[in-house]
Each structure stands twice: as C-alpha cells, then as structure tokens.
Amino acid sequence: MDLNIQDKVMIVTGGASGIGEAICRVLAEEGAIPVIADMDESTGLRLLEELEKSGSRAYLAARKLESEESCKKTVQEVADHFGRVDGLFNNAGINDSVSLEKGTADQFRDSLSNNIHHYFFMTQACLPELKKSKGVILNISSKTAVTGQGGTSGYAASKGAQLALTREWAVELLKYGIRVNAIIPAEVITPQYESWLAKNFKDPEKTRKTIEGRVPLGKRFTTPHEIADMAVFLASGRASHITGQHIYVDGGYVHLDRALDG
C-alpha cells in the first residue's frame, strides 16, 4: 500500500530511541524524511547514519525541547534546511514517578514541563509550515491517561492533557485541513520501560512476565514497530479523513477483560 508520504518532512520528538526511533524507521521505509528531534545526540547520530546507509534521507536536530525558544529553534532549523514541514509526531517524554503523596510542587511542575509543555510549543512552532502543507499532527499518549497507574500524577496529568489537546487542536485546525490524532499505547517494551522495571521492582524479569501475561491478545507486549506502523498510517494520505481520534494500539489491554484465558 502506497502511503503517499514520499519526501514528506516529518519531525519526531524523542526520535532517537524507543517508539520515536521506530517511527523514524517506518517513515524512512515509506520514503518520507524523518527528522530525529532528540537531546541524545550520540544515539541520534547512530540512527541517522544507519538510515542514511540504507539509502534513506533523514536529519538530526539535537536539542533538548525544554522551552518555547528551544522548540522554535528546532522547527526553524528544519524549515530552513528543507523548506517545509509536513508532519509532527509529538512523542518525547518520561514516566518520572511524581506522585500525589510524595511529589513536591516543583517536581510536579517539572513533570508537566517534561511531558506536555513541548507538545504545545512544538505544535505552535510548526503551525505556519503545517498550514502551508496541510500537514498532520500525531500525539503519542499513554494508557495512564485513562486507566491511572498510581504514583505518577505528573505523567498521568500530562498524558490526559495530550488527549484533550488532540481533540481541541483537531477542532481548531479543521479550517486549515490539518489533521490531529493520538495513539494510546499500553505495555510497550522500550529502553525507558526496561529502566522503569529495573528501578521499581526487586525482580524485573518476573514483573515483566506477569505484565506480559495480562495482555489479552497474544499474551505479549506491543512492539514499538506496531505503534509506529499505526502512527505513520495516521500521518499518511491513506488516513485522509481521520482526525480528532484516540487510537488504542495495545493488544486489547485497556478495554478487554484481562482475566481472559485467550
């Protein structure tokens, strides 16, 4: 299936690893030009070199998206280099375990800064280019936005805000032909997820197997590539009449009964 994204310039925040890396790889496979927007320059460079060696075009914008100014600089750098921006994948963030009981006000503010502020800043900075290209916006959220997790108020608040903004932006940007959607992953094995397991559980491997067994479809984790496949489809011309949607890619984890024997 031709996704009609050949030579489209797509910015992927947190694009050097995990779900963001997978999105960049799928974009490259489909002939688009992924922009790896990530503060981890060394990891981003390795991905960039790998994509270019495979014959794909790609670009690295190595910068921490910590402020409105840094987001503006990132988008301007991309627009100056390519002369266009066709899509934005808001993906960067961290489950930083800022809880209601133990978290401080400053920690909560920092969590919001890490997980929601740059979604707004990057989208706002991209708007002039996206209006020209009738581009797309894809927000990566999390099941914590709808199920809760416990002990992660900052992250959950941010992920819920991402879903609300998906609908809000879809409405506001209709007149420009800009589509906005969100993906809600549940249990996806990424380097960040592995780190969370190691940090929070005495026996990470046992916990991993327990969680895996709760996923109704296949009793396995969703792969980053499976998230990326849906993300790139939603950003493509094949999804031309889909906007304002929250799409679950989770093996039935949120909505199916996890007591199923399957």
PAZAPA-4460 file (N, C-alpha, C; in steps of 0.05 Angstrom, whole numbers, plus 32768, in hexadecimal, padded with zeros to 4 digits):
% residues 262
    n_x    n_y    n_z   ca_x   ca_y   ca_z    c_x    c_y    c_z   seq   type   mol
   8011   7FE8   8000   8000   8000   8000   8012   8019   8000     1      M     A
   800E   802A   7FED   801C   8043   7FEB   8010   8057   7FFE     2      D     A
   801F   8060   8012   8015   8073   8026   8016   8090   801D     3      L     A
   8021   8095   8006   8021   80B0   7FFB   8030   80C4   800D     4      N     A
   8047   80BB   8018   8057   80CD   8029   8073   80D0   801F     5      I     A
   8078   80C9   8006   8092   80CC   7FFA   809D   80E8   7FFD     6      Q     A
   80B5   80EB   8008   80C3   8104   800C   80B5   8118   801E     7      D     A
   80A1   810E   802D   8095   811F   8042   80A8   8123   8059     8      K     A
   80AA   813B   8064   80BC   8140   807A   80AC   813E   8094     9      V     A
   80B4   812B   80A4   80A5   8125   80BD   80B7   8127   80D5    10      M     A
   80B0   8138   80E8   80BF   813C   8100   80B5   8128   8115    11      I     A
   80C8   8119   8121   80C1   8106   8136   80D0   810D   8150    12      V     A
   80C2   8117   8164   80CF   811E   817D   80D5   8104   818C    13      T     A
   80EC   8104   819A   80F5   80EB   81A7   80FA   80D6   8192    14      G     A
   8104   80DE   817B   8106   80CC   8164   811E   80B9   8164    15      G     A
   8130   80BB   8178   8148   80AB   8177   8145   808F   8182    16      A     A
   8130   808B   8192   812E   8070   819F   8110   806A   81A4    17      S     A
   810B   8051   81AB   80F0   8048   81B2   80DC   804C   819B    18      G     A
   80C4   8055   81A2   80AF   8058   818F   80B7   806D   817A    19      I     A
   80C5   8082   8182   80CD   8097   816F   80E0   808C   815A    20      G     A
   80F3   807B   8163   8105   806F   8150   80F6   805D   813C    21      E     A
   80E3   804E   8146   80D3   803C   8135   80C4   804D   8120    22      A     A
   80B9   8063   8129   80AA   8075   8116   80BD   807F   8100    23      I     A
   80D5   8087   8108   80E9   8091   80F5   80EF   807B   80E0    24      C     A
   80F3   8063   80EA   80F9   804D   80D8   80E3   8047   80C4    25      R     A
   80CA   8047   80CE   80B4   8041   80BC   80B0   8058   80A8    26      V     A
   80B3   8071   80B1   80B2   8088   809E   80C7   8085   8088    27      L     A
   80DF   807D   8090   80F4   807A   807C   80ED   8063   8069    28      A     A
   80E3   804E   8073   80DB   8037   8062   80C6   803F   804D    29      E     A
   80B5   8052   8055   80A0   805B   8043   80A8   8072   8031    30      E     A
   80C1   807A   8032   80CB   808F   8021   80C8   80AB   802B    31      G     A
   80BF   80AE   8044   80BE   80C9   8050   80D9   80D1   805B    32      A     A
   80DC   80E9   8064   80F5   80F3   806F   80F1   80F8   808D    33      I     A
   80F9   80E5   809E   80F6   80E9   80BB   810A   80FC   80C6    34      P     A
   8101   810E   80D7   8112   8121   80E5   8113   8117   8102    35      V     A
   812B   810E   810A   812F   8103   8125   8134   811A   8138    36      I     A
   811F   8122   8146   8122   8138   8159   8126   812C   8175    37      A     A
   813F   812D   817F   8145   8120   8197   815D   812D   81A5    38      D     A
   815D   812E   81BF   8173   813A   81CE   818B   8127   81CF    39      M     A
   8187   810D   81CA   819C   80F9   81CB   81AA   80F8   81B0    40      D     A
   81BE   8109   81AD   81CB   810D   8193   81D9   80F4   8189    41      E     A
   81E7   80E6   819B   81F6   80CE   8193   81E4   80B8   8188    42      S     A
   81CE   80B3   8196   81BB   809F   818D   81AD   80A7   8174    43      T     A
   81A7   80C1   8172   819B   80CC   815A   81AD   80C9   8142    44      G     A
   81C7   80CE   8146   81DA   80CC   8130   81DC   80AF   8126    45      L     A
   81DC   809C   8138   81DD   8080   8130   81C5   8079   811F    46      R     A
   81AE   8082   8127   8196   807C   8117   8197   808A   80FC    47      L     A
   81A0   80A3   80FC   81A2   80B2   80E3   81B5   80A4   80D0    48      L     A
   81CC   809C   80D9   81DF   808E   80C8   81D4   8074   80BD    49      E     A
   81C6   8066   80CE   81BA   804C   80C5   81A5   8051   80B0    50      E     A
   8194   8065   80B3   817F   806A   809F   818C   8073   8085    51      L     A
   81A0   8084   8087   81AD   808E   806E   81BC   8077   8060    52      E     A
   81C8   8065   806F   81D6   804F   8062   81C2   803D   8053    53      K     A
   81A9   803C   805D   8195   802B   804F   8189   8039   8037    54      S     A
   8192   8052   8032   8189   8061   801A   8172   8074   8020    55      G     A
   816B   8078   8039   8156   808A   8040   8161   80A6   8046    56      S     A
   8150   80BA   8042   8156   80D5   804B   814C   80D9   8067    57      R     A
   815C   80E6   8078   8153   80EC   8094   8163   8104   809D    58      A     A
   815C   810D   80B5   8169   8125   80C0   8168   8124   80DE    59      Y     A
   817D   812D   80EB   817E   812E   8108   817D   814B   8112    60      L     A
   816A   8150   8123   8169   816A   8131   816D   8164   814F    61      A     A
   8186   8166   8157   818E   815E   8172   818B   8175   8186    62      A     A
   8175   8175   8194   816F   818B   81A6   815B   8182   81BB    63      R     A
   815E   818A   81D4   814A   8184   81E8   8133   8197   81E5    64      K     A
   811B   818C   81E4   8103   819C   81DF   80F8   81A6   81FA    65      L     A
   8108   81B6   8208   8101   81BE   8223   80F3   81D9   8225    66      E     A
   80F1   81E7   820F   80E5   8202   8211   80D8   8209   81F6    67      S     A
   80C8   821E   81F6   80BC   8227   81DE   80D2   822F   81CA    68      E     A
   80E7   823B   81D3   80FC   8244   81C1   810B   822D   81B4    69      E     A
   8111   8218   81C4   811E   8200   81B8   810D   81F2   81A3    70      S     A
   80F3   81F2   81A8   80E0   81E6   8194   80E0   81F7   817B    71      C     A
   80DE   8211   817E   80DF   8222   8166   80F8   821F   8156    72      K     A
   810F   821D   8164   8129   821A   8156   8129   81FF   8147    73      K     A
   811E   81EA   8153   811E   81D0   8146   810D   81D1   812C    74      T     A
   80F6   81DC   812E   80E4   81DD   8116   80F0   81F0   8101    75      V     A
   80FB   8206   8109   8107   8219   80F6   811F   820C   80E7    76      Q     A
   812F   81FC   80F6   8145   81EE   80EB   813C   81DB   80D5    77      E     A
   8127   81CD   80DA   811C   81B9   80C7   8110   81C8   80AF    78      V     A
   8101   81DD   80B4   80F4   81EC   809E   8109   81F9   808C    79      A     A
   811F   8203   8099   8134   8210   8089   8143   81FB   8078    80      D     A
   8146   81E3   8083   8155   81CE   8074   8145   81C2   805D    81      H     A
   812B   81BD   8062   811B   81AF   804E   8107   81C1   8040    82      F     A
   8102   81D8   804B   80EE   81EA   803F   80D1   81E2   8044    83      G     A
   80CD   81CF   8056   80B2   81C6   805B   80B1   81B4   8074    84      R     A
   809A   81B1   8080   8094   819D   8094   8079   8192   808E    85      V     A
   8077   8178   808C   805E   816B   8084   8050   815C   809B    86      D     A
   805F   8157   80B1   8053   8149   80C7   8063   814B   80E0    87      G     A
   8054   8149   80F7   8061   8149   8111   8057   8132   8121    88      L     A
   806A   8122   812B   8063   810C   813D   806D   8115   8159    89      F     A
   805A   811D   816A   8061   8124   8186   8063   810A   8196    90      N     A
   807C   8103   819E   8080   80E9   81AA   8092   80EA   81C3    91      N     A
   80A4   80FE   81C5   80B7   80FE   81DB   80AA   8101   81F6    92      A     A
   80B5   80F4   820A   80AA   80F6   8225   80B6   80E1   8237    93      G     A
   80AF   80E2   8251   80BA   80CE   8263   80A6   80CA   827A    94      I     A
   80A2   80B0   8281   8092   80A9   8298   80A3   80AD   82B1    95      N     A
   80A1   80C4   82BD   80B4   80CC   82D2   80AB   80C8   82EE    96      D     A
   8095   80BA   82F2   808C   80B1   830D   8089   80C8   8321    97      S     A
   807E   80DE   8318   8078   80F4   832B   805C   80EF   8336    98      V     A
   805B   80E6   834F   8042   80DD   835A   8033   80F2   836A    99      S     A
   801A   80ED   836F   800A   8100   837F   8013   8100   839C   100      L     A
   801A   80E9   83A7   8021   80E7   83C3   803D   80F2   83C9   101      E     A
   8050   80ED   83B7   806C   80F3   83BC   8078   8109   83AB   102      K     A
   806A   8110   8395   8075   8124   8383   8073   8140   838E   103      G     A
   8086   8151   8387   8085   816D   838F   8079   817E   8379   104      T     A
   8073   8196   837F   8068   81A8   836B   807B   81AC   8354   105      A     A
   8095   81AF   835A   80A9   81B3   8345   80AC   819A   8334   106      D     A
   80AB   8183   8340   80AC   816A   8330   8094   8167   831D   107      Q     A
   807D   816F   8327   8065   816E   8316   8067   8181   82FF   108      F     A
   8071   8199   8304   8075   81AC   82EE   8089   81A2   82DA   109      R     A
   809F   8196   82E4   80B3   818B   82D2   80A8   8174   82C1   110      D     A
   8097   8164   82CD   808B   814E   82BF   807A   8158   82A8   111      S     A
   806A   816D   82AD   805A   8179   8298   806B   8184   8282   112      L     A
   8081   8191   828A   8094   819C   8277   80A0   8186   8265   113      S     A
   80A6   816F   8272   80B3   8159   8263   809F   814B   8250   114      N     A
   8086   814D   8256   8073   813B   8248   805C   8148   8239   115      N     A
   8056   8162   823E   8040   816E   822F   8047   8189   8223   116      I     A
   8059   8199   8231   805E   81B4   8227   8069   81B3   820A   117      H     A
   807C   81A1   8205   8088   81A1   81EA   8075   8197   81D5   118      H     A
   8060   8188   81DC   804C   8180   81C9   803F   819A   81BE   119      Y     A
   8038   81AC   81D0   802C   81C6   81C8   8040   81D7   81B9   120      F     A
   8058   81DA   81C4   806C   81EB   81B8   8074   81E2   819C   121      F     A
   8078   81C8   8199   8080   81BD   817F   806A   81C0   816A   122      M     A
   8051   81BB   8173   803A   81BD   8161   8037   81DA   8158   123      T     A
   8038   81EC   816B   8035   8208   8164   804B   8212   8151   124      Q     A
   8064   8209   8156   807A   8211   8145   8077   8205   8128   125      A     A
   806B   81EE   8126   8068   81E1   810C   8050   81EC   80FC   126      C     A
   803E   81F9   8109   8025   8201   80FC   8028   8210   80E2   127      L     A
   8039   8225   80E0   803C   8233   80C7   8043   8220   80B0   128      P     A
   8055   820D   80B4   805C   81FA   809F   8046   81E6   809A   129      E     A
   8039   81DD   80AF   8024   81C9   80AC   800B   81D5   809D   130      L     A
   8007   81EE   80A1   7FF1   81FB   8092   7FF7   81FB   8074   131      K     A
   8010   8200   806D   8017   8200   8051   8014   81E4   8045   132      K     A
   801C   81D0   8054   801D   81B4   8049   8004   81A5   804E   133      S     A
   7FF1   81B1   805D   7FD9   81A2   8067   7FE3   8188   8074   134      K     A
   7FF5   818C   8087   8003   8176   8093   7FF3   8168   80A9   135      G     A
   8001   8157   80B8   7FF5   8146   80CC   8003   8149   80E7   136      V     A
   7FF4   8143   80FC   7FFF   8143   8117   7FF7   8128   8124   137      I     A
   800A   811B   8130   8004   8101   813D   800F   8103   8159   138      L     A
   7FFF   8100   816D   8007   8100   8189   8009   80E4   8194   139      N     A
   801F   80DD   81A0   8022   80C3   81AE   801B   80C8   81CB   140      I     A
   8006   80BB   81D4   7FFD   80BD   81F0   8004   80A3   81FF   141      S     A
   7FF3   809B   8211   7FF8   8083   8221   7FDE   807A   822E   142      S     A
   7FDD   8060   8234   7FC6   8055   8242   7FC1   8062   825D   143      K     A
   7FD7   806D   8269   7FD4   8079   8284   7FC1   8091   8283   144      T     A
   7FBC   809C   826C   7FA9   80B3   8269   7F8D   80AA   826E   145      A     A
   7F87   8090   8269   7F6B   8087   826C   7F68   8071   8282   146      V     A
   7F7E   8064   828A   7F7C   804F   829E   7F88   8057   82B8   147      T     A
   7F9A   806B   82B8   7FAA   8070   82D0   7FBF   805B   82D3   148      G     A
   7FD2   8060   82E4   7FE8   804D   82E9   7FEF   804C   8307   149      Q     A
   7FEE   8063   8314   7FF6   8065   8330   8012   806F   8332   150      G     A
   8017   8084   8340   8032   808E   8345   803E   809E   832E   151      G     A
   802D   80A7   831C   8038   80B6   8305   8025   80CD   82FC   152      T     A
   801E   80DE   830F   800A   80F3   830A   8012   8106   82F4   153      S     A
   802B   810E   82F3   8034   8121   82DF   8032   8115   82C3   154      G     A
   803B   80FC   82C0   803A   80EF   82A6   801E   80EA   829D   155      Y     A
   800D   80E0   82AF   7FF1   80DA   82A9   7FE2   80F4   82A1   156      A     A
   7FE7   810A   82B0   7FDB   8123   82A9   7FE3   812C   828D   157      A     A
   7FFC   8129   8287   8006   8132   826D   7FFA   8121   8256   158      S     A
   7FF8   8107   825B   7FEE   80F5   8246   7FD0   80FA   8242   159      K     A
   7FC1   8100   8258   7FA5   8108   8254   7FA2   8122   8245   160      G     A
   7FB4   8135   824A   7FB4   814E   823C   7FB9   814A   821E   161      A     A
   7FCB   8137   8218   7FD1   8132   81FC   7FB8   8128   81ED   162      Q     A
   7FA8   8118   81FA   7F8F   810F   81ED   7F7B   8126   81EA   163      L     A
   7F79   8137   81FE   7F67   814E   81FC   7F70   8161   81E6   164      A     A
   7F8A   8166   81E4   7F94   8178   81D0   7F91   816C   81B4   165      L     A
   7F92   8152   81B2   7F8D   8145   8197   7F72   814D   818D   166      T     A
   7F5D   814B   819D   7F42   8153   8195   7F40   8171   8190   167      R     A
   7F4C   8180   81A3   7F4B   819D   81A1   7F58   81A7   8187   168      E     A
   7F70   819D   8181   7F7F   81A5   8169   7F71   819B   8150   169      W     A
   7F65   8184   8151   7F57   8179   8139   7F40   818C   8132   170      A     A
   7F33   8197   8146   7F1D   81AB   8141   7F29   81C5   8136   171      V     A
   7F3D   81D0   8144   7F48   81EA   813D   7F55   81EA   8122   172      E     A
   7F60   81D4   811A   7F70   81D3   8101   7F60   81C7   80E9   173      L     A
   7F47   81C1   80ED   7F37   81B7   80D7   7F38   81CA   80BE   174      L     A
   7F36   81E3   80C3   7F34   81F6   80AD   7F4D   81F7   809C   175      K     A
   7F63   81ED   80A7   7F7C   81EC   8098   7F81   81D1   808A   176      Y     A
   7F6F   81BE   808F   7F73   81A3   8084   7F88   8193   8093   177      G     A
   7F8F   819C   80AB   7FA3   818E   80BB   7F95   8179   80CC   178      I     A
   7F9E   8160   80CA   7F92   814B   80DA   7FA3   8146   80F3   179      R     A
   7F95   8140   8109   7FA2   813B   8123   7F96   8122   8130   180      V     A
   7FA8   810F   8136   7F9F   80F6   8143   7FB2   80EE   8159   181      N     A
   7FAA   80DB   8169   7FBB   80D1   817F   7FBB   80B3   817F   182      A     A
   7FD1   80A8   8187   7FD4   808B   818C   7FD7   8086   81AA   183      I     A
   7FC9   8072   81B4   7FCB   806B   81D1   7FD8   8050   81D3   184      I     A
   7FF1   804E   81D8   7FFE   8034   81DD   7FF9   802C   81FA   185      P     A
   7FFD   8012   81FF   7FFB   8008   821B   8016   7FFD   8223   186      A     A
   801B   7FE3   821E   8034   7FD7   8227   8046   7FD2   820E   187      E     A
   8059   7FE4   820C   806C   7FE3   81F5   8088   7FE2   8200   188      V     A
   8097   7FCD   81F8   80B2   7FCA   8202   80C5   7FDD   81F2   189      I     A
   80CF   7FF1   8201   80E2   8005   81F7   80F9   8007   820B   190      T     A
   810F   8013   8204   8124   8018   8219   811A   8026   8232   191      P     A
   8108   8039   822E   80FD   8047   8245   80EC   8034   8256   192      Q     A
   80DD   8022   824A   80CD   800F   8259   80DE   7FFC   8268   193      Y     A
   80F4   7FF2   825B   8107   7FE1   8269   8113   7FEE   8281   194      E     A
   8119   8008   827E   8125   8017   8294   8111   801A   82AB   195      S     A
   80F7   801E   82A4   80E2   8020   82B9   80DF   8006   82C8   196      W     A
   80E0   7FF0   82BA   80DF   7FD6   82C7   80F6   7FD2   82DB   197      L     A
   810E   7FD8   82D1   8126   7FD4   82E1   8126   7FE6   82FA   198      A     A
   811B   7FFE   82F7   811B   8012   830D   8106   800C   8322   199      K     A
   80F0   8000   831B   80D9   7FFF   832D   80D2   7FE3   8338   200      N     A
   80E0   7FCE   832E   80D9   7FB3   8336   80F2   7FA3   833E   201      F     A
   80EF   7F93   8353   8105   7F82   835C   810D   7F6D   8348   202      K     A
   80F8   7F62   833A   80FD   7F4D   8326   80F0   7F57   830C   203      D     A
   80FE   7F68   82FD   80F3   7F74   82E4   80EA   7F5F   82D0   204      P     A
   80F8   7F49   82CD   80F1   7F35   82B9   80D7   7F28   82C1   205      E     A
   80D3   7F22   82DA   80BA   7F16   82E3   80A3   7F29   82DF   206      K     A
   80A7   7F42   82E5   8092   7F56   82E1   808B   7F59   82C4   207      T     A
   80A0   7F59   82B3   809C   7F5B   8296   808A   7F44   828D   208      R     A
   8090   7F2C   8295   8080   7F15   828C   8063   7F16   8297   209      K     A
   8060   7F21   82AF   8045   7F24   82BA   8035   7F38   82A9   210      T     A
   8041   7F4E   82A3   8033   7F63   8293   802D   7F58   8277   211      I     A
   8040   7F4A   826B   803D   7F3E   8251   8025   7F2C   8250   212      E     A
   8022   7F1C   8265   800C   7F09   8266   7FF1   7F16   8268   213      G     A
   7FF0   7F30   826F   7FD6   7F3E   8271   7FCD   7F4A   8257   214      R     A
   7FDD   7F49   8242   7FD5   7F55   8229   7FC3   7F40   821A   215      V     A
   7FAA   7F47   8216   7F97   7F33   820B   7FA0   7F26   81F0   216      P     A
   7FA9   7F37   81DD   7FAF   7F2D   81C3   7FCC   7F23   81C2   217      L     A
   7FD0   7F09   81C2   7FEA   7EFD   81BF   7FFB   7EFB   81D8   218      G     A
   7FF1   7F06   81EE   8000   7F05   8207   801C   7F0F   8203   219      K     A
   801F   7F26   81F6   8039   7F32   81F1   8037   7F50   81F0   220      R     A
   804E   7F5D   81F3   804F   7F7A   81F1   804A   7F83   81D4   221      F     A
   803F   7F9B   81D1   803F   7FA8   81B7   805B   7FB0   81B0   222      T     A
   8062   7FAE   8197   807D   7FB6   818F   807D   7FD4   8186   223      T     A
   8094   7FE1   8189   8095   7FFD   817F   808E   7FFF   8162   224      P     A
   8095   7FEB   8152   8090   7FEB   8135   8072   7FEB   8130   225      H     A
   8063   7FDD   8141   8046   7FDC   813D   8039   7FF7   8143   226      E     A
   8044   8005   8157   803B   8021   815C   8042   8032   8144   227      I     A
   805A   802F   813A   8064   803F   8124   8053   803B   810A   228      A     A
   804C   8022   8105   803C   801C   80ED   8022   802C   80ED   229      D     A
   8015   802C   8105   7FFC   803B   8106   8001   8059   8105   230      M     A
   8016   8062   8112   801C   807F   8112   8021   8089   80F6   231      A     A
   8031   807B   80E7   8037   8083   80CB   801F   8081   80B9   232      V     A
   800E   806D   80BD   7FF5   806B   80AE   7FE4   8084   80B3   233      F     A
   7FE1   808B   80CD   7FD0   80A2   80D3   7FDB   80BC   80C8   234      L     A
   7FF5   80BD   80C4   8001   80D5   80B9   8001   80D5   809A   235      A     A
   7FF7   80C0   808E   7FF9   80BD   8071   7FDF   80C5   8063   236      S     A
   7FE1   80C6   8049   7FCA   80CD   8039   7FB5   80B7   8039   237      G     A
   7FBC   809F   8042   7FA8   808A   8044   7F95   808E   805C   238      R     A
   7F9C   80A0   806D   7F8A   80A6   8084   7F7F   80C2   8082   239      A     A
   7F79   80CA   8069   7F72   80E5   8063   7F58   80F0   806F   240      S     A
   7F47   80DE   8079   7F2E   80E7   8085   7F2C   80DF   80A3   241      H     A
   7F43   80DC   80AF   7F44   80D5   80CC   7F51   80EC   80DB   242      I     A
   7F41   80F7   80EE   7F4C   810D   80FE   7F3D   810D   8119   243      T     A
   7F4B   8116   812E   7F40   8118   8148   7F3B   80FE   8156   244      G     A
   7F4A   80E9   814E   7F46   80CE   8158   7F5C   80C6   816C   245      Q     A
   7F53   80B6   817F   7F65   80A9   8192   7F66   808B   818B   246      H     A
   7F7C   8082   8181   7F7F   8067   8177   7F8F   8056   818A   247      I     A
   7F83   8040   8194   7F91   802E   81A6   7FA0   8018   8197   248      Y     A
   7FB9   8016   819B   7FCA   8001   8190   7FD6   7FF2   81A7   249      V     A
   7FC8   7FDE   81B2   7FCF   7FD3   81CC   7FC9   7FB6   81D0   250      D     A
   7FC2   7FA8   81BA   7FBB   7F8B   81BD   7FA3   7F87   81CF   251      G     A
   7F91   7F9B   81D0   7F79   7F98   81E0   7F7C   7F9D   81FE   252      G     A
   7F94   7FA8   8205   7F9A   7FAA   8222   7F87   7FBC   8231   253      Y     A
   7F7F   7FD2   8226   7F6E   7FE5   8235   7F51   7FDC   8235   254      V     A
   7F46   7FD2   821F   7F2A   7FCE   821C   7F20   7FB1   821E   255      H     A
   7F32   7F9E   821B   7F29   7F83   821D   7F2E   7F78   8239   256      L     A
   7F1F   7F64   8241   7F22   7F59   825C   7F3D   7F4A   825E   257      D     A
   7F4E   7F53   826F   7F69   7F47   8271   7F68   7F2C   8280   258      R     A
   7F50   7F24   8288   7F4D   7F09   8294   7F49   7EF4   827F   259      A     A
   7F47   7EFD   8266   7F44   7EEA   8250   7F5B   7ED6   824F   260      L     A
   7F54   7EBD   824B   7F69   7EA8   8248   7F76   7EAA   822D   261      D     A
   7F67   7EB3   8218   7F71   7EB7   81FD   7F80   7E9F   81F3   262      G     A
***
